[in-house]
Amino acid sequence: MSARVASSLTVGALICTATAGAADFRALDFNASCDNVPALEAARGSMPFNERLPSGFQFAFRGRELDRDVVIAYACRDGHFFRGAYIFDAKDEADASAVYKTLKQRVTRERGAPSYDFASREYRDKMRAVGATLSRSDTEVAFWNNGKSEAHTSVAMPSGDRGWRVSLSYTVESAVD
């Protein structure tokens, strides 16, 4: 094997190794410095989010996920990453429910069954026992905890001038309240 071919194979192996290990959120691991978040998102083709930042986040970008437009947000504490989120706008309740279902299936494939699922019979029975009437969006909330981080997806009903919204966030375990 020529030195050039061997060198090319080595570089290819390094690239595959570097990209094979999934980061905690997109291209960033929890507790990593937030200094390069804009460059990492630009490299992924995201554009800066030039509106009011989502509450609790220091960086936000416009991008694509699940073949949809999405706001991608990063929260940092003391300059280090601890939470990332995808925030999808939905045209109506049916669209929000469809996005939620897709996200829930995706995270369940990644992490297994939710550790807490508002759609579960247990939760619905508990709410009925205290006289609560649940809308469909009241049951579209799920949490997964893998000991390192918590994933959370939910549907938010319209509020003020904001329409239906679906979010998926990943939070390092040490920051979960």
Secondary structure, 3 states (H helix, E strand, C coil): CCHHHHHHHHHHHHHHHHHHCCCCECCECCCCECCCHHHHHHHCCCEECCCCCCCCCCEEEEEEECCEEEEEEEEEECCEEEEEEEEEECCCHHHHHHHHHHHHHHHHHHHCCCCEECCCHHHHHHHHHCCCCCCCHHHCEEEEECCCEEEEEEEECCECCECCEEEEEEEEHHHCC
